[in-house]
Amino acid sequence: MDMAENTNLIGYLVRGSLKDHLRVRLTVPSFEVQEGSFVVLESDQWLFYGLVTDLQLGATEERFAEEMSEDRFSPELAGMLHEKTLYTDLEVLPTLMLERGPELVSEEYQEWAQDIESGKKDQPRPIPVKTVPPHHARVRMATRGDIAEIFGKEEKGNFVIGETREGEHPVRINLHKFIQRSSGIFGATGTGKSFLTRIMLAGLIQFDTASVLVFDMHNEYGFDDTASDTGERVIGLKTKFSSKVRVVGLGKGAQIRGQSPDFNLEIPMSAIQPTDIMLLQRELNLRETTPTTLDALVKSFGRKDWFRAFRAMSVGQFVENSDGKKVPASDSVAYWANDNGVNVMAAEALHNKLRRVFNSPYIVEEPASDGIQEIVKMLEAGGHVVLSFGKHESDLDYLLVSNLLTRKIRERWEWRTNQFRSSGKEEPRSLVVVVEEAHKLLNPEMASQTTFSTIARELRKYYVTLLIIDQRPSQIYDEVMSQLGTRISGWLGDEDDIRAVLSGLAGRQVLRGMLSRLQPKEEVLLLGWGVPMPLPIRSRRYDDSFWKQLKRGIKDISEQSAEESLEDLGY
């Protein structure tokens, strides 16, 4: 064993099972190890990687634990007695195992290495744990090299998201794997979700991993902001990536934090479809008769003109006919309803409830430009778009605009993927759609009606995935949560939210306590398909130091200390 690893020894394996975890006897003071520590168990030609899930005090006899020896003996004698009779055990969740081969200086090692080089034997890589180490296997704290072996070395595509809590070793996420499936960032209010989201988006943009579309409901990500708790400046993505990021404001003349966006998005009336209206069912308290009325409108005026025509109708307008009787005016809702066999009261009620949509200033008959198409083209070309809602921050605005734009994106990316697969045309660029307040779009009542749910379930094969940010994951539809590959969660106090984040994961019983005991700030738990194993980490700070490191990119080997270089090589 290397000298560096000797200094990290913390104990030895005493008992356990693959199903019920492993029990490790500590040989160092208990305060040197904490819940969530990454440990390595060494067994002949294999390394076993695990997570500390519990610490338990024990005694060879209960009376030694219950009696205060310090009151009966000298401090020296009491210390010797405690050393022999009192102990602390760790409960370790084994997660991965890695073949390391025979002793480095042995002839067997040379044969083993030659078999790998010649292709007779696969290159060793971490695999899910399938057995257990023997009794008294040595246990040590993970080194920088161990962390790099599991979570990736310093190379393009591996992005540092934080560091281990005990050793401060860098922990990386493979961005290419991260974007292959939808993902989520969770945490109670005030735990720093938006800062962590900025960090992940900056990584995706800097390393050109995918195009990014951010639905920025609270105008946080584009231009610079001010932190509500510290009053410090928070740098926006546009500031650092001025040529790559376009900020789009919703509505003509929109200003975002006193600044003008790159351009403004206006929605043409012809783009509004009945499915967009049905998405607002709960927000507008629509009746069960709404689908019937909408179908009749489409039949009367067509898919492109029904909204404009219905908006132009009046309610409660009457004229006198030749007999002197009052009848609905020809431009009224009632006249149209009578003429098309639709219930008048239902049609007028729908018109009244849609008034909030009719009066939205960003929905116009003829926009100055096709903003939707312009956004799609930017994303196809590898750009990044932050759609800021400006003063239009109501749930209705967010639901309507985000779903409509995402529906257009879905259609385009499906078409491009089919062209690529059938005709050999250019492969579509990967796209990550970022959704704040995700439970408003993906709750059980609405998930089946939104394009976002379809993206989470089906569109990864069309190069589109979601990054959802939310403080109430329990309110997100179970089927959507089950599709999330990588889950990054800060502290959550609600048991239902904790259960939702851990749903479908192995070892969720022991991870539940770990998640609930995270520090409220800067500590997060990495989970899911996108990371090799669960791990609590201290996330990076979103500050000037972060931007300097990001712009520098991969650290040149000459910048590493001798100790760092050796650790990266596994010594």
C-alpha positions as CSV (number, residue, x, y, z in Angstrom):
1,M,0.0,0.0,0.0
2,D,1.2,3.5,-0.7
3,M,2.3,5.8,2.1
4,A,-0.4,8.3,1.1
5,E,-3.1,5.7,1.5
6,N,-1.6,4.5,4.8
7,T,-2.3,7.9,6.3
8,N,-6.0,7.6,5.2
9,L,-6.6,4.3,7.0
10,I,-9.6,4.5,9.2
11,G,-10.6,1.0,10.1
12,Y,-11.2,-2.6,9.0
13,L,-14.2,-4.7,8.0
14,V,-15.8,-6.8,10.8
15,R,-19.1,-8.0,9.3
16,G,-22.0,-7.2,7.1
17,S,-23.7,-8.4,3.9
18,L,-24.3,-7.1,0.4
19,K,-28.0,-6.7,1.2
20,D,-27.7,-5.2,4.7
21,H,-24.6,-3.1,4.2
22,L,-21.1,-3.6,5.7
23,R,-19.9,-2.9,9.3
24,V,-16.5,-1.3,9.7
25,R,-14.6,-1.0,13.0
26,L,-13.1,2.5,13.3
27,T,-9.4,2.8,14.4
28,V,-9.5,6.6,14.4
29,P,-11.6,9.0,16.5
30,S,-15.2,9.1,15.3
31,F,-15.2,12.8,14.6
32,E,-12.8,12.3,11.8
33,V,-15.5,10.5,9.7
34,Q,-19.0,11.8,9.0
35,E,-22.1,10.5,7.3
36,G,-21.8,10.6,3.6
37,S,-18.0,10.1,3.6
38,F,-16.6,8.3,0.5
39,V,-14.5,5.3,1.7
40,V,-12.5,2.5,-0.1
41,L,-12.3,-1.1,1.1
42,E,-9.2,-2.9,-0.1
43,S,-9.4,-6.6,-0.9
44,D,-6.5,-8.4,-2.7
45,Q,-7.0,-7.5,-6.4
46,W,-10.2,-5.5,-5.9
47,L,-11.2,-2.1,-4.5
48,F,-14.7,-1.6,-3.1
49,Y,-16.1,1.9,-3.0
50,G,-18.8,2.8,-0.5
51,L,-20.7,5.5,1.3
52,V,-20.8,5.9,5.1
53,T,-24.5,5.9,6.0
54,D,-24.4,5.6,9.8
55,L,-22.0,5.7,12.8
56,Q,-22.8,3.6,15.9
57,L,-21.2,3.5,19.3
58,G,-20.5,0.1,20.8
59,A,-18.8,-1.6,23.8
60,T,-17.4,-5.1,24.5
61,E,-19.6,-5.0,27.6
62,E,-22.4,-2.6,28.3
63,R,-21.1,-1.7,31.7
64,F,-18.0,-0.1,30.2
65,A,-20.2,2.2,28.2
66,E,-22.5,3.0,31.0
67,E,-20.0,3.6,33.8
68,M,-17.8,6.8,33.9
69,S,-14.4,5.3,34.2
70,E,-12.9,8.8,34.5
71,D,-14.4,9.1,37.9
72,R,-12.8,5.8,39.2
73,F,-9.4,5.8,37.5
74,S,-6.7,8.1,36.4
75,P,-7.0,9.8,33.0
76,E,-4.2,7.5,31.6
77,L,-5.8,4.3,32.9
78,A,-9.3,5.4,31.8
79,G,-8.0,6.1,28.3
80,M,-6.4,2.7,28.1
81,L,-9.6,1.0,29.3
82,H,-11.7,2.9,26.7
83,E,-9.3,2.0,24.0
84,K,-9.8,-1.7,24.7
85,T,-13.6,-1.7,25.5
86,L,-15.3,1.1,23.6
87,Y,-15.5,1.5,19.9
88,T,-17.3,3.1,17.0
89,D,-18.7,1.2,14.0
90,L,-19.4,2.6,10.6
91,E,-22.3,1.3,8.4
92,V,-21.1,1.4,4.8
93,L,-23.3,1.2,1.7
94,P,-21.1,-0.6,-1.0
95,T,-21.8,0.8,-4.4
96,L,-19.0,0.0,-6.9
97,M,-16.0,-2.3,-7.3
98,L,-12.9,-2.0,-9.4
99,E,-10.3,-4.7,-10.3
100,R,-6.8,-3.3,-9.6
101,G,-4.9,-6.5,-10.4
102,P,-2.0,-8.3,-8.6
103,E,0.8,-6.5,-6.7
104,L,2.5,-4.0,-8.9
105,V,6.0,-5.6,-8.6
106,S,4.8,-9.2,-9.1
107,E,5.1,-11.3,-12.3
108,E,1.4,-11.8,-12.2
109,Y,0.9,-8.1,-12.6
110,Q,2.9,-8.0,-15.8
111,E,0.8,-10.8,-17.3
112,W,-2.4,-9.1,-16.2
113,A,-1.3,-5.8,-17.7
114,Q,-0.2,-7.5,-21.0
115,D,-3.6,-9.2,-21.3
116,I,-5.3,-5.8,-21.0
117,E,-3.0,-4.2,-23.5
118,S,-3.5,-7.0,-26.0
119,G,-7.2,-6.9,-25.7
120,K,-7.5,-10.4,-24.2
121,K,-8.9,-8.7,-21.0
122,D,-11.2,-5.7,-20.8
123,Q,-9.8,-2.4,-19.4
124,P,-10.7,-2.4,-15.7
125,R,-13.6,0.0,-14.9
126,P,-15.9,0.5,-11.9
127,I,-18.8,-1.8,-12.0
128,P,-21.8,-2.3,-9.7
129,V,-20.8,-4.2,-6.6
130,K,-21.6,-7.9,-6.8
131,T,-19.8,-9.4,-3.8
132,V,-18.3,-8.4,-0.5
133,P,-14.7,-8.0,0.7
134,P,-13.4,-10.5,3.3
135,H,-13.2,-9.9,7.0
136,H,-10.6,-7.4,8.1
137,A,-10.3,-5.8,4.7
138,R,-8.6,-2.4,5.3
139,V,-10.7,0.7,4.9
140,R,-9.5,4.1,4.1
141,M,-10.8,7.5,3.1
142,A,-11.0,8.1,-0.6
143,T,-8.1,10.0,-2.1
144,R,-8.2,12.5,-4.9
145,G,-7.2,9.7,-7.3
146,D,-10.2,7.5,-6.1
147,I,-12.6,10.4,-6.7
148,A,-11.1,11.0,-10.2
149,E,-11.4,7.2,-11.0
150,I,-15.1,7.2,-10.2
151,F,-16.3,10.7,-11.1
152,G,-13.9,11.4,-14.0
153,K,-10.5,12.9,-14.5
154,E,-9.7,16.4,-15.6
155,E,-10.6,16.3,-19.3
156,K,-13.0,17.9,-21.7
157,G,-16.6,17.1,-20.9
158,N,-15.9,16.4,-17.2
159,F,-17.1,19.5,-15.3
160,V,-16.3,20.2,-11.7
161,I,-19.6,20.7,-9.8
162,G,-18.1,20.7,-6.3
163,E,-15.8,18.9,-3.9
164,T,-16.0,16.2,-1.3
165,R,-16.8,17.5,2.1
166,E,-14.1,15.7,4.0
167,G,-11.1,15.9,1.7
168,E,-12.1,18.8,-0.6
169,H,-11.3,16.7,-3.7
170,P,-12.9,17.9,-6.9
171,V,-16.0,16.0,-8.0
172,R,-17.0,16.0,-11.7
173,I,-20.1,15.4,-13.7
174,N,-19.7,14.2,-17.3
175,L,-21.7,16.8,-19.2
176,H,-22.2,14.5,-22.3
177,K,-23.9,11.9,-20.1
178,F,-25.8,14.6,-18.1
179,I,-27.6,15.8,-21.2
180,Q,-28.6,12.3,-22.5
181,R,-31.5,12.2,-20.1
182,S,-33.6,14.8,-18.4
183,S,-32.4,16.0,-15.0
184,G,-33.5,17.9,-12.0
185,I,-32.1,20.4,-9.4
186,F,-34.1,20.4,-6.2
187,G,-33.9,22.1,-2.8
188,A,-36.0,24.0,-0.4
189,T,-36.3,27.8,-0.8
190,G,-33.1,29.5,-0.1
191,T,-30.8,26.5,-0.6
192,G,-29.1,28.0,-3.7
193,K,-30.9,26.2,-6.6
194,S,-30.6,29.1,-8.9
195,F,-26.9,29.5,-8.2
196,L,-26.3,25.8,-8.8
197,T,-28.4,26.1,-12.0
198,R,-26.2,29.0,-13.2
199,I,-23.1,26.9,-12.6
200,M,-24.4,23.9,-14.6
201,L,-25.6,26.2,-17.5
202,A,-22.2,27.9,-17.5
203,G,-20.5,24.6,-17.9
204,L,-22.8,23.5,-20.7
205,I,-22.2,26.7,-22.6
206,Q,-18.5,27.0,-22.0
207,F,-17.8,23.4,-23.1
208,D,-20.3,23.7,-26.0
209,T,-22.1,20.5,-24.9
210,A,-25.6,21.4,-26.0
211,S,-27.8,24.4,-26.8
212,V,-29.7,25.8,-23.9
213,L,-33.2,27.3,-23.7
214,V,-34.0,28.9,-20.4
215,F,-37.6,29.8,-19.5
216,D,-36.6,32.6,-17.0
217,M,-39.8,33.3,-15.1
218,H,-38.1,35.6,-12.6
219,N,-35.5,37.3,-14.9
220,E,-32.6,35.8,-13.0
221,Y,-30.3,34.2,-15.6
222,G,-29.7,36.6,-18.4
223,F,-28.5,39.9,-17.1
224,D,-26.7,40.7,-13.8
225,D,-28.8,40.4,-10.6
226,T,-28.4,41.2,-6.9
227,A,-28.4,38.4,-4.3
228,S,-31.4,38.9,-2.0
229,D,-29.6,37.6,1.1
230,T,-26.1,39.2,0.7
231,G,-26.8,42.2,-1.6
232,E,-23.8,41.1,-3.7
233,R,-23.8,41.3,-7.5
234,V,-24.7,38.0,-9.3
235,I,-23.3,37.8,-12.8
236,G,-25.7,36.9,-15.6
237,L,-24.9,34.4,-18.4
238,K,-25.2,37.2,-20.9
239,T,-22.4,39.2,-19.2
240,K,-19.9,36.3,-19.5
241,F,-21.1,34.8,-22.8
242,S,-22.1,37.9,-24.7
243,S,-21.6,36.3,-28.2
244,K,-23.2,33.0,-27.3
245,V,-26.2,33.9,-25.2
246,R,-29.2,35.9,-26.5
247,V,-31.7,37.4,-24.1
248,V,-35.2,37.5,-25.4
249,G,-37.8,39.7,-23.7
250,L,-41.5,38.8,-23.8
251,G,-43.6,41.5,-25.5
252,K,-42.9,44.6,-27.5
253,G,-40.6,47.1,-25.7
254,A,-39.9,44.8,-22.8
255,Q,-37.0,45.8,-20.5
256,I,-35.2,43.2,-18.3
257,R,-33.7,44.7,-15.1
258,G,-33.5,48.1,-16.9
259,Q,-31.7,46.7,-19.9
260,S,-32.9,46.0,-23.4
261,P,-32.9,42.4,-24.6
262,D,-31.4,41.3,-27.8
263,F,-34.9,41.2,-29.3
264,N,-38.5,40.9,-28.2
265,L,-40.8,38.0,-28.7
266,E,-44.4,38.6,-29.7
267,I,-46.8,35.6,-30.2
268,P,-49.0,35.6,-33.3
269,M,-52.6,34.9,-32.8
270,S,-52.4,32.2,-35.5
271,A,-50.0,30.2,-33.2
272,I,-52.5,29.7,-30.4
273,Q,-54.0,26.3,-30.5
274,P,-56.9,24.7,-28.5
275,T,-54.3,22.5,-26.7
276,D,-52.6,25.7,-25.4
277,I,-55.9,26.9,-24.0
278,M,-56.7,23.5,-22.3
279,L,-53.4,23.8,-20.6
280,L,-54.8,26.8,-18.7
281,Q,-57.8,24.8,-17.4
282,R,-56.9,25.1,-13.8
283,E,-55.6,28.7,-14.0
284,L,-58.8,29.9,-15.8
285,N,-61.2,27.5,-14.1
286,L,-62.5,26.3,-17.5
287,R,-65.6,24.2,-17.7
288,E,-66.1,20.7,-19.0
289,T,-67.8,22.1,-22.1
290,T,-64.7,24.0,-23.1
291,P,-63.3,21.3,-25.5
292,T,-66.6,21.2,-27.4
293,T,-66.7,24.9,-27.8
294,L,-63.1,25.0,-29.0
295,D,-63.7,22.2,-31.5
296,A,-66.6,24.2,-32.9
297,L,-64.5,27.3,-33.3
298,V,-61.8,25.5,-35.2
299,K,-64.4,24.0,-37.5
300,S,-65.8,27.4,-38.2
301,F,-62.6,29.5,-38.6
302,G,-59.8,27.0,-39.0
303,R,-56.8,26.3,-36.8
304,K,-55.0,29.6,-37.7
305,D,-57.9,32.0,-37.4
306,W,-60.2,30.7,-34.6
307,F,-58.4,32.6,-31.9
308,R,-58.5,36.0,-33.7
309,A,-62.1,35.5,-34.7
310,F,-63.3,34.5,-31.2
311,R,-61.3,37.4,-29.7
312,A,-63.1,39.9,-32.1
313,M,-66.6,38.7,-31.0
314,S,-68.6,40.8,-28.6
315,V,-70.6,39.5,-25.6
316,G,-74.1,40.8,-24.7
317,Q,-74.6,42.9,-27.9
318,F,-78.1,42.9,-29.4
319,V,-79.9,44.5,-32.3
320,E,-83.5,44.8,-33.3
321,N,-84.7,42.8,-36.2
322,S,-87.5,43.7,-38.6
323,D,-90.1,42.5,-36.1
324,G,-88.7,44.8,-33.4
325,K,-87.3,42.0,-31.4
326,K,-83.9,42.1,-29.8
327,V,-81.6,39.4,-31.3
328,P,-77.8,38.8,-30.9
329,A,-75.6,41.1,-33.0
330,S,-74.0,39.4,-36.0
331,D,-70.5,39.9,-34.5
332,S,-71.5,38.5,-31.1
333,V,-70.6,35.2,-29.4
334,A,-74.3,34.3,-29.1
335,Y,-74.9,34.8,-32.8
336,W,-72.0,32.5,-33.7
337,A,-73.1,29.9,-31.1
338,N,-76.7,29.8,-32.3
339,D,-75.5,29.5,-35.9
340,N,-73.2,26.5,-35.1
341,G,-75.3,24.6,-32.6
342,V,-73.2,25.5,-29.6
343,N,-74.5,26.3,-26.1
344,V,-74.7,30.1,-25.9
345,M,-74.0,30.3,-22.1
346,A,-71.0,27.9,-22.5
347,A,-69.5,30.0,-25.4
348,E,-70.0,33.3,-23.6
349,A,-68.5,31.9,-20.4
350,L,-65.4,30.7,-22.3
351,H,-65.0,34.1,-24.0
352,N,-65.2,35.9,-20.6
353,K,-62.6,33.5,-19.1
354,L,-60.3,33.9,-22.1
355,R,-60.3,37.7,-21.7
356,R,-57.0,37.5,-19.7
357,V,-55.4,35.7,-22.7
358,F,-57.1,38.1,-25.2
359,N,-55.7,41.1,-23.3
360,S,-52.1,39.8,-23.2
361,P,-50.1,42.5,-24.9
362,Y,-47.5,40.0,-26.3
363,I,-50.2,38.2,-28.3
364,V,-50.7,40.2,-31.5
365,E,-52.3,39.7,-34.9
366,E,-49.2,40.4,-37.0
367,P,-45.8,40.4,-35.1
368,A,-43.0,42.6,-36.5
369,S,-40.9,39.5,-36.9
370,D,-41.3,35.7,-36.5
371,G,-39.7,35.6,-33.0
372,I,-40.5,31.9,-32.5
373,Q,-38.8,30.9,-35.7
374,E,-35.8,33.1,-34.8
375,I,-35.4,31.4,-31.4
376,V,-35.6,27.9,-33.0
377,K,-32.9,28.9,-35.6
378,M,-30.6,30.2,-32.9
379,L,-30.8,26.9,-30.9
380,E,-30.3,24.8,-34.1
381,A,-27.2,26.8,-34.9
382,G,-25.6,26.2,-31.5
383,G,-26.7,29.4,-29.7
384,H,-28.3,29.7,-26.3
385,V,-31.5,31.6,-25.4
386,V,-32.7,33.0,-22.1
387,L,-36.4,33.9,-22.5
388,S,-37.1,36.5,-19.8
389,F,-40.8,37.1,-19.0
390,G,-40.2,40.6,-17.8
391,K,-43.3,42.0,-16.1
392,H,-45.4,39.1,-17.4
393,E,-44.7,36.8,-14.4
394,S,-48.1,35.3,-13.8
395,D,-48.6,31.5,-14.0
396,L,-50.9,32.0,-17.0
397,D,-48.1,33.8,-19.0
398,Y,-45.5,31.1,-18.0
399,L,-47.8,28.2,-18.8
400,L,-49.0,29.5,-22.2
401,V,-45.8,30.8,-23.6
402,S,-43.4,28.1,-22.5
403,N,-45.7,25.3,-23.6
404,L,-46.4,26.9,-27.0
405,L,-42.7,27.5,-27.7
406,T,-41.7,24.1,-26.6
407,R,-44.3,22.5,-28.8
408,K,-42.7,24.2,-31.8
409,I,-39.3,23.0,-30.7
410,R,-40.5,19.5,-30.3
411,E,-41.9,19.5,-33.9
412,R,-38.7,20.9,-35.3
413,W,-36.3,18.5,-33.5
414,E,-38.5,15.5,-34.3
415,W,-38.4,16.5,-38.0
416,R,-34.6,17.0,-38.0
417,T,-34.0,13.7,-36.2
418,N,-36.1,11.8,-38.7
419,Q,-34.3,13.6,-41.6
420,F,-30.9,12.6,-40.0
421,R,-31.9,8.9,-39.6
422,S,-33.7,8.4,-42.9
423,S,-31.7,10.7,-45.3
424,G,-28.3,11.0,-43.6
425,K,-28.6,14.8,-43.2
426,E,-26.8,16.7,-40.4
427,E,-27.3,15.3,-36.9
428,P,-29.5,17.5,-34.7
429,R,-27.7,19.5,-32.0
430,S,-28.6,18.4,-28.4
431,L,-30.9,20.8,-26.7
432,V,-31.5,21.3,-22.9
433,V,-34.8,23.1,-22.0
434,V,-34.6,24.6,-18.5
435,V,-37.8,24.9,-16.6
436,E,-38.2,26.8,-13.4
437,E,-41.2,26.2,-11.0
438,A,-41.6,22.9,-12.8
439,H,-44.5,21.7,-10.6
440,K,-46.7,24.3,-12.3
441,L,-46.2,22.6,-15.6
442,L,-45.6,19.0,-14.6
443,N,-48.1,18.3,-11.8
444,P,-50.3,15.2,-12.1
445,E,-53.3,17.2,-13.3
446,M,-51.4,19.0,-16.2
447,A,-48.5,16.8,-17.1
448,S,-50.4,14.8,-19.7
449,Q,-51.3,18.1,-21.5
450,T,-47.9,19.7,-21.6
451,T,-45.1,19.3,-24.2
452,F,-42.7,19.1,-21.2
453,S,-44.0,15.8,-20.1
454,T,-43.6,14.4,-23.6
455,I,-40.0,15.7,-23.6
456,A,-39.2,14.0,-20.3
457,R,-40.7,10.7,-21.4
458,E,-39.8,10.4,-25.1
459,L,-37.7,13.2,-26.6
460,R,-34.2,12.2,-25.5
461,K,-34.2,10.0,-28.6
462,Y,-34.8,13.3,-30.5
463,Y,-31.8,15.1,-28.8
464,V,-34.0,17.1,-26.4
465,T,-34.0,16.9,-22.6
466,L,-35.3,18.9,-19.7
467,L,-33.5,20.4,-16.7
468,I,-36.2,21.1,-14.2
469,I,-35.7,23.3,-11.1
470,D,-38.1,23.1,-8.2
471,Q,-38.5,23.3,-4.5
472,R,-41.5,21.0,-4.3
473,P,-40.6,17.8,-6.2
474,S,-43.4,15.9,-4.6
475,Q,-45.9,17.9,-6.7
476,I,-44.3,16.7,-9.9
477,Y,-45.9,13.8,-11.7
478,D,-44.4,10.5,-10.7
479,E,-43.9,9.4,-14.3
480,V,-41.8,12.5,-15.0
481,M,-39.7,12.1,-11.9
482,S,-39.0,8.5,-12.8
483,Q,-37.5,9.7,-16.2
484,L,-34.9,12.0,-14.6
485,G,-31.4,10.7,-15.0
486,T,-29.3,13.0,-12.8
487,R,-30.8,14.5,-9.7
488,I,-29.0,17.2,-7.7
489,S,-30.7,18.0,-4.5
490,G,-30.0,20.5,-1.7
491,W,-31.6,20.3,1.7
492,L,-35.3,19.3,1.8
493,G,-37.3,19.5,4.9
494,D,-40.6,17.9,3.7
495,E,-40.7,14.1,3.9
496,D,-42.8,13.9,0.7
497,D,-40.3,16.0,-1.2
498,I,-37.4,13.8,0.0
499,R,-39.3,10.6,-1.0
500,A,-40.0,12.1,-4.5
501,V,-36.3,12.9,-5.1
502,L,-35.2,9.4,-4.1
503,S,-37.9,7.5,-5.9
504,G,-36.7,4.6,-7.9
505,L,-33.2,4.7,-6.5
506,A,-31.4,1.8,-4.7
507,G,-30.6,2.5,-1.1
508,R,-33.1,5.3,-0.7
509,Q,-33.9,4.4,2.9
510,V,-30.3,5.3,4.0
511,L,-30.1,8.2,1.6
512,R,-33.2,9.8,3.1
513,G,-31.5,10.7,6.3
514,M,-28.4,11.9,4.4
515,L,-30.5,14.3,2.3
516,S,-32.5,15.7,5.3
517,R,-29.2,16.4,7.2
518,L,-27.5,18.4,4.4
519,Q,-26.4,21.9,5.3
520,P,-29.0,24.5,4.1
521,K,-26.4,26.2,2.0
522,E,-23.9,24.9,-0.6
523,E,-24.2,21.2,0.2
524,V,-26.0,19.0,-2.3
525,L,-26.5,15.2,-2.9
526,L,-25.6,13.9,-6.3
527,L,-28.0,11.0,-7.3
528,G,-29.3,9.0,-10.2
529,W,-28.2,7.6,-13.6
530,G,-26.0,10.5,-14.5
531,V,-23.5,9.9,-11.6
532,P,-21.6,6.6,-10.8
533,M,-22.8,6.6,-7.2
534,P,-24.6,8.8,-4.7
535,L,-22.4,11.3,-3.0
536,P,-22.9,14.4,-0.8
537,I,-20.7,17.3,-1.9
538,R,-20.0,20.9,-1.2
539,S,-21.0,22.7,-4.4
540,R,-18.9,25.3,-6.1
541,R,-19.4,28.9,-5.2
542,Y,-20.8,31.1,-8.0
543,D,-18.2,33.9,-7.7
544,D,-15.3,35.5,-9.5
545,S,-13.1,32.5,-8.8
546,F,-15.5,30.2,-10.5
547,W,-15.5,32.3,-13.7
548,K,-11.7,32.5,-13.7
549,Q,-11.4,28.7,-13.5
550,L,-14.1,28.1,-16.0
551,K,-12.6,30.5,-18.6
552,R,-9.2,28.8,-18.1
553,G,-10.8,25.5,-18.9
554,I,-8.8,22.3,-18.3
555,K,-5.9,22.9,-15.9
556,D,-2.6,22.5,-17.6
557,I,-0.5,19.7,-16.1
558,S,2.3,22.1,-15.3
559,E,-0.1,24.0,-13.0
560,Q,-0.5,20.9,-10.8
561,S,1.5,20.3,-7.7
562,A,3.5,17.1,-7.4
563,E,1.1,15.8,-4.9
564,E,-1.9,16.5,-7.1
565,S,-0.2,14.8,-10.1
566,L,0.6,11.7,-8.1
567,E,-3.0,11.5,-6.7
568,D,-4.4,11.8,-10.2
569,L,-2.4,8.8,-11.1
570,G,-3.8,6.9,-8.1
571,Y,-0.8,7.1,-5.7
